[in-house]
Amino acid sequence: MIDRPDAQKWNAIYSKNDFAFFPPCKILHQNPHLLPKSGTALDLACGTGRNAVALARKGMETSAFDVSIVAIDKLLDYAAKETLKINAHVFDLNQDTLP
């Protein structure tokens, strides 16, 4: 678990809010036809994963990273229930190096 002020801030935010997926970012929402039907995708600072979910639903194996363990846990639970190919990890972009 990452114990930094920004991680604590986002954990508090995601703990207070009911978990619901919103539409993906505008460019993904308006242009799903431009995405490949398979492949890999990366969602950095994914939060609860609205873009990761959209990419996985299009058939992409998606890796998602966020500093909030609360957000990642919610995303992993949702991905498991929906059988989406999402590999989500708690990750601090300010201190860690991407694998």
CNS distance restraints for C-alpha pairs under 8 A (distance, minus, plus):
assign (resid   1 and name CA) (resid  69 and name CA) 6.80 0.50 0.50
assign (resid   1 and name CA) (resid  90 and name CA) 7.41 0.50 0.50
assign (resid   2 and name CA) (resid   7 and name CA) 6.37 0.50 0.50
assign (resid   2 and name CA) (resid  67 and name CA) 6.99 0.50 0.50
assign (resid   2 and name CA) (resid  68 and name CA) 7.87 0.50 0.50
assign (resid   2 and name CA) (resid  69 and name CA) 7.92 0.50 0.50
assign (resid   2 and name CA) (resid  90 and name CA) 7.77 0.50 0.50
assign (resid   2 and name CA) (resid  91 and name CA) 7.82 0.50 0.50
assign (resid   2 and name CA) (resid  92 and name CA) 7.37 0.50 0.50
assign (resid   3 and name CA) (resid   7 and name CA) 6.33 0.50 0.50
assign (resid   3 and name CA) (resid   8 and name CA) 6.71 0.50 0.50
assign (resid   4 and name CA) (resid   8 and name CA) 6.19 0.50 0.50
assign (resid   5 and name CA) (resid   9 and name CA) 6.06 0.50 0.50
assign (resid   6 and name CA) (resid  10 and name CA) 6.28 0.50 0.50
assign (resid   6 and name CA) (resid  67 and name CA) 7.72 0.50 0.50
assign (resid   7 and name CA) (resid  11 and name CA) 5.99 0.50 0.50
assign (resid   7 and name CA) (resid  67 and name CA) 5.41 0.50 0.50
assign (resid   7 and name CA) (resid  68 and name CA) 5.34 0.50 0.50
assign (resid   7 and name CA) (resid  69 and name CA) 7.97 0.50 0.50
assign (resid   8 and name CA) (resid  12 and name CA) 6.14 0.50 0.50
assign (resid   8 and name CA) (resid  68 and name CA) 7.54 0.50 0.50
assign (resid   9 and name CA) (resid  13 and name CA) 6.36 0.50 0.50
assign (resid  10 and name CA) (resid  14 and name CA) 6.09 0.50 0.50
assign (resid  10 and name CA) (resid  67 and name CA) 7.67 0.50 0.50
assign (resid  10 and name CA) (resid  68 and name CA) 5.71 0.50 0.50
assign (resid  11 and name CA) (resid  15 and name CA) 5.92 0.50 0.50
assign (resid  11 and name CA) (resid  68 and name CA) 5.24 0.50 0.50
assign (resid  11 and name CA) (resid  69 and name CA) 6.67 0.50 0.50
assign (resid  11 and name CA) (resid  70 and name CA) 5.40 0.50 0.50
assign (resid  11 and name CA) (resid  71 and name CA) 7.08 0.50 0.50
assign (resid  12 and name CA) (resid  16 and name CA) 6.26 0.50 0.50
assign (resid  13 and name CA) (resid  17 and name CA) 6.49 0.50 0.50
assign (resid  14 and name CA) (resid  18 and name CA) 7.79 0.50 0.50
assign (resid  14 and name CA) (resid  19 and name CA) 7.72 0.50 0.50
assign (resid  14 and name CA) (resid  70 and name CA) 6.23 0.50 0.50
assign (resid  14 and name CA) (resid  71 and name CA) 6.05 0.50 0.50
assign (resid  15 and name CA) (resid  70 and name CA) 6.57 0.50 0.50
assign (resid  19 and name CA) (resid  48 and name CA) 7.98 0.50 0.50
assign (resid  19 and name CA) (resid  74 and name CA) 7.40 0.50 0.50
assign (resid  21 and name CA) (resid  48 and name CA) 7.56 0.50 0.50
assign (resid  21 and name CA) (resid  49 and name CA) 7.72 0.50 0.50
assign (resid  21 and name CA) (resid  50 and name CA) 5.65 0.50 0.50
assign (resid  22 and name CA) (resid  50 and name CA) 6.08 0.50 0.50
assign (resid  23 and name CA) (resid  29 and name CA) 6.67 0.50 0.50
assign (resid  23 and name CA) (resid  50 and name CA) 6.47 0.50 0.50
assign (resid  23 and name CA) (resid  51 and name CA) 7.88 0.50 0.50
assign (resid  24 and name CA) (resid  28 and name CA) 6.01 0.50 0.50
assign (resid  24 and name CA) (resid  29 and name CA) 5.56 0.50 0.50
assign (resid  24 and name CA) (resid  50 and name CA) 5.17 0.50 0.50
assign (resid  24 and name CA) (resid  51 and name CA) 4.78 0.50 0.50
assign (resid  24 and name CA) (resid  54 and name CA) 6.32 0.50 0.50
assign (resid  25 and name CA) (resid  29 and name CA) 6.06 0.50 0.50
assign (resid  25 and name CA) (resid  50 and name CA) 7.85 0.50 0.50
assign (resid  25 and name CA) (resid  51 and name CA) 6.57 0.50 0.50
assign (resid  26 and name CA) (resid  30 and name CA) 5.95 0.50 0.50
assign (resid  27 and name CA) (resid  31 and name CA) 5.92 0.50 0.50
assign (resid  28 and name CA) (resid  32 and name CA) 5.62 0.50 0.50
assign (resid  28 and name CA) (resid  51 and name CA) 7.60 0.50 0.50
assign (resid  28 and name CA) (resid  54 and name CA) 7.76 0.50 0.50
assign (resid  31 and name CA) (resid  35 and name CA) 7.59 0.50 0.50
assign (resid  32 and name CA) (resid  58 and name CA) 7.96 0.50 0.50
assign (resid  35 and name CA) (resid  58 and name CA) 7.48 0.50 0.50
assign (resid  36 and name CA) (resid  58 and name CA) 7.69 0.50 0.50
assign (resid  36 and name CA) (resid  60 and name CA) 7.77 0.50 0.50
assign (resid  37 and name CA) (resid  58 and name CA) 5.96 0.50 0.50
assign (resid  37 and name CA) (resid  59 and name CA) 5.48 0.50 0.50
assign (resid  37 and name CA) (resid  60 and name CA) 6.78 0.50 0.50
assign (resid  38 and name CA) (resid  58 and name CA) 7.39 0.50 0.50
assign (resid  38 and name CA) (resid  59 and name CA) 5.06 0.50 0.50
assign (resid  38 and name CA) (resid  60 and name CA) 4.77 0.50 0.50
assign (resid  38 and name CA) (resid  61 and name CA) 7.43 0.50 0.50
assign (resid  39 and name CA) (resid  59 and name CA) 7.46 0.50 0.50
assign (resid  39 and name CA) (resid  60 and name CA) 4.98 0.50 0.50
assign (resid  39 and name CA) (resid  61 and name CA) 6.18 0.50 0.50
assign (resid  40 and name CA) (resid  60 and name CA) 5.19 0.50 0.50
assign (resid  40 and name CA) (resid  61 and name CA) 4.73 0.50 0.50
assign (resid  40 and name CA) (resid  62 and name CA) 5.63 0.50 0.50
assign (resid  40 and name CA) (resid  63 and name CA) 7.77 0.50 0.50
assign (resid  41 and name CA) (resid  52 and name CA) 7.86 0.50 0.50
assign (resid  41 and name CA) (resid  55 and name CA) 6.99 0.50 0.50
assign (resid  41 and name CA) (resid  60 and name CA) 6.27 0.50 0.50
assign (resid  41 and name CA) (resid  61 and name CA) 6.24 0.50 0.50
assign (resid  41 and name CA) (resid  62 and name CA) 4.63 0.50 0.50
assign (resid  41 and name CA) (resid  63 and name CA) 6.27 0.50 0.50
assign (resid  42 and name CA) (resid  52 and name CA) 7.55 0.50 0.50
assign (resid  42 and name CA) (resid  62 and name CA) 5.74 0.50 0.50
assign (resid  42 and name CA) (resid  63 and name CA) 4.97 0.50 0.50
assign (resid  42 and name CA) (resid  64 and name CA) 5.94 0.50 0.50
assign (resid  43 and name CA) (resid  49 and name CA) 7.75 0.50 0.50
assign (resid  43 and name CA) (resid  51 and name CA) 6.90 0.50 0.50
assign (resid  43 and name CA) (resid  52 and name CA) 5.87 0.50 0.50
assign (resid  43 and name CA) (resid  62 and name CA) 7.35 0.50 0.50
assign (resid  43 and name CA) (resid  63 and name CA) 6.24 0.50 0.50
assign (resid  43 and name CA) (resid  64 and name CA) 4.64 0.50 0.50
assign (resid  43 and name CA) (resid  65 and name CA) 6.42 0.50 0.50
assign (resid  44 and name CA) (resid  64 and name CA) 5.93 0.50 0.50
assign (resid  44 and name CA) (resid  65 and name CA) 5.11 0.50 0.50
assign (resid  44 and name CA) (resid  66 and name CA) 6.54 0.50 0.50
assign (resid  45 and name CA) (resid  64 and name CA) 7.56 0.50 0.50
assign (resid  45 and name CA) (resid  65 and name CA) 5.65 0.50 0.50
assign (resid  45 and name CA) (resid  66 and name CA) 4.52 0.50 0.50
assign (resid  45 and name CA) (resid  67 and name CA) 7.11 0.50 0.50
assign (resid  46 and name CA) (resid  50 and name CA) 7.38 0.50 0.50
assign (resid  46 and name CA) (resid  51 and name CA) 7.19 0.50 0.50
assign (resid  46 and name CA) (resid  52 and name CA) 7.09 0.50 0.50
assign (resid  46 and name CA) (resid  64 and name CA) 5.92 0.50 0.50
assign (resid  46 and name CA) (resid  65 and name CA) 5.82 0.50 0.50
assign (resid  46 and name CA) (resid  66 and name CA) 5.47 0.50 0.50
assign (resid  47 and name CA) (resid  66 and name CA) 5.92 0.50 0.50
assign (resid  47 and name CA) (resid  68 and name CA) 7.21 0.50 0.50
assign (resid  47 and name CA) (resid  71 and name CA) 5.52 0.50 0.50
assign (resid  47 and name CA) (resid  72 and name CA) 7.19 0.50 0.50
assign (resid  48 and name CA) (resid  71 and name CA) 4.67 0.50 0.50
assign (resid  48 and name CA) (resid  72 and name CA) 6.32 0.50 0.50
assign (resid  48 and name CA) (resid  74 and name CA) 6.45 0.50 0.50
assign (resid  48 and name CA) (resid  75 and name CA) 5.33 0.50 0.50
assign (resid  49 and name CA) (resid  53 and name CA) 5.87 0.50 0.50
assign (resid  49 and name CA) (resid  64 and name CA) 7.21 0.50 0.50
assign (resid  49 and name CA) (resid  71 and name CA) 7.84 0.50 0.50
assign (resid  49 and name CA) (resid  72 and name CA) 7.93 0.50 0.50
assign (resid  49 and name CA) (resid  75 and name CA) 5.95 0.50 0.50
assign (resid  50 and name CA) (resid  54 and name CA) 6.36 0.50 0.50
assign (resid  51 and name CA) (resid  55 and name CA) 6.16 0.50 0.50
assign (resid  52 and name CA) (resid  56 and name CA) 6.08 0.50 0.50
assign (resid  52 and name CA) (resid  62 and name CA) 6.18 0.50 0.50
assign (resid  52 and name CA) (resid  63 and name CA) 7.46 0.50 0.50
assign (resid  52 and name CA) (resid  64 and name CA) 6.43 0.50 0.50
assign (resid  52 and name CA) (resid  86 and name CA) 7.13 0.50 0.50
assign (resid  53 and name CA) (resid  57 and name CA) 6.03 0.50 0.50
assign (resid  53 and name CA) (resid  79 and name CA) 7.53 0.50 0.50
assign (resid  53 and name CA) (resid  84 and name CA) 7.44 0.50 0.50
assign (resid  53 and name CA) (resid  86 and name CA) 7.62 0.50 0.50
assign (resid  54 and name CA) (resid  58 and name CA) 6.47 0.50 0.50
assign (resid  55 and name CA) (resid  59 and name CA) 6.83 0.50 0.50
assign (resid  55 and name CA) (resid  60 and name CA) 5.68 0.50 0.50
assign (resid  55 and name CA) (resid  61 and name CA) 7.84 0.50 0.50
assign (resid  55 and name CA) (resid  62 and name CA) 6.80 0.50 0.50
assign (resid  56 and name CA) (resid  60 and name CA) 4.71 0.50 0.50
assign (resid  56 and name CA) (resid  61 and name CA) 5.91 0.50 0.50
assign (resid  56 and name CA) (resid  62 and name CA) 5.90 0.50 0.50
assign (resid  56 and name CA) (resid  84 and name CA) 5.85 0.50 0.50
assign (resid  56 and name CA) (resid  85 and name CA) 5.90 0.50 0.50
assign (resid  56 and name CA) (resid  86 and name CA) 6.62 0.50 0.50
assign (resid  57 and name CA) (resid  84 and name CA) 6.79 0.50 0.50
assign (resid  60 and name CA) (resid  85 and name CA) 7.26 0.50 0.50
assign (resid  61 and name CA) (resid  85 and name CA) 5.08 0.50 0.50
assign (resid  61 and name CA) (resid  86 and name CA) 6.13 0.50 0.50
assign (resid  61 and name CA) (resid  87 and name CA) 7.92 0.50 0.50
assign (resid  62 and name CA) (resid  85 and name CA) 6.20 0.50 0.50
assign (resid  62 and name CA) (resid  86 and name CA) 4.76 0.50 0.50
assign (resid  62 and name CA) (resid  87 and name CA) 6.18 0.50 0.50
assign (resid  63 and name CA) (resid  86 and name CA) 5.72 0.50 0.50
assign (resid  63 and name CA) (resid  87 and name CA) 4.68 0.50 0.50
assign (resid  63 and name CA) (resid  88 and name CA) 5.75 0.50 0.50
assign (resid  63 and name CA) (resid  89 and name CA) 7.96 0.50 0.50
assign (resid  64 and name CA) (resid  86 and name CA) 6.99 0.50 0.50
assign (resid  64 and name CA) (resid  87 and name CA) 6.11 0.50 0.50
assign (resid  64 and name CA) (resid  88 and name CA) 4.53 0.50 0.50
assign (resid  64 and name CA) (resid  89 and name CA) 6.34 0.50 0.50
assign (resid  65 and name CA) (resid  72 and name CA) 7.68 0.50 0.50
assign (resid  65 and name CA) (resid  88 and name CA) 5.72 0.50 0.50
assign (resid  65 and name CA) (resid  89 and name CA) 4.99 0.50 0.50
assign (resid  65 and name CA) (resid  90 and name CA) 5.82 0.50 0.50
assign (resid  65 and name CA) (resid  91 and name CA) 5.60 0.50 0.50
assign (resid  66 and name CA) (resid  71 and name CA) 7.46 0.50 0.50
assign (resid  66 and name CA) (resid  72 and name CA) 6.75 0.50 0.50
assign (resid  66 and name CA) (resid  89 and name CA) 6.65 0.50 0.50
assign (resid  66 and name CA) (resid  90 and name CA) 5.21 0.50 0.50
assign (resid  66 and name CA) (resid  91 and name CA) 5.25 0.50 0.50
assign (resid  66 and name CA) (resid  92 and name CA) 6.84 0.50 0.50
assign (resid  66 and name CA) (resid  93 and name CA) 7.99 0.50 0.50
assign (resid  67 and name CA) (resid  90 and name CA) 5.30 0.50 0.50
assign (resid  67 and name CA) (resid  91 and name CA) 4.96 0.50 0.50
assign (resid  67 and name CA) (resid  92 and name CA) 5.08 0.50 0.50
assign (resid  67 and name CA) (resid  93 and name CA) 7.60 0.50 0.50
assign (resid  68 and name CA) (resid  72 and name CA) 6.34 0.50 0.50
assign (resid  68 and name CA) (resid  90 and name CA) 6.30 0.50 0.50
assign (resid  68 and name CA) (resid  91 and name CA) 7.93 0.50 0.50
assign (resid  69 and name CA) (resid  73 and name CA) 5.98 0.50 0.50
assign (resid  69 and name CA) (resid  90 and name CA) 5.68 0.50 0.50
assign (resid  70 and name CA) (resid  74 and name CA) 6.29 0.50 0.50
assign (resid  71 and name CA) (resid  75 and name CA) 6.16 0.50 0.50
assign (resid  72 and name CA) (resid  76 and name CA) 6.04 0.50 0.50
assign (resid  72 and name CA) (resid  88 and name CA) 6.14 0.50 0.50
assign (resid  72 and name CA) (resid  89 and name CA) 6.40 0.50 0.50
assign (resid  72 and name CA) (resid  90 and name CA) 6.39 0.50 0.50
assign (resid  73 and name CA) (resid  77 and name CA) 6.15 0.50 0.50
assign (resid  74 and name CA) (resid  78 and name CA) 6.19 0.50 0.50
assign (resid  75 and name CA) (resid  79 and name CA) 6.01 0.50 0.50
assign (resid  75 and name CA) (resid  88 and name CA) 7.32 0.50 0.50
assign (resid  76 and name CA) (resid  80 and name CA) 6.09 0.50 0.50
assign (resid  76 and name CA) (resid  86 and name CA) 7.45 0.50 0.50
assign (resid  76 and name CA) (resid  87 and name CA) 7.76 0.50 0.50
assign (resid  76 and name CA) (resid  88 and name CA) 6.49 0.50 0.50
assign (resid  77 and name CA) (resid  81 and name CA) 6.32 0.50 0.50
assign (resid  78 and name CA) (resid  82 and name CA) 6.15 0.50 0.50
assign (resid  79 and name CA) (resid  83 and name CA) 5.62 0.50 0.50
assign (resid  79 and name CA) (resid  84 and name CA) 4.86 0.50 0.50
assign (resid  79 and name CA) (resid  85 and name CA) 7.09 0.50 0.50
assign (resid  79 and name CA) (resid  86 and name CA) 6.39 0.50 0.50
assign (resid  80 and name CA) (resid  84 and name CA) 6.46 0.50 0.50
assign (resid  91 and name CA) (resid  96 and name CA) 6.88 0.50 0.50
assign (resid  92 and name CA) (resid  96 and name CA) 5.58 0.50 0.50
assign (resid  93 and name CA) (resid  97 and name CA) 7.21 0.50 0.50
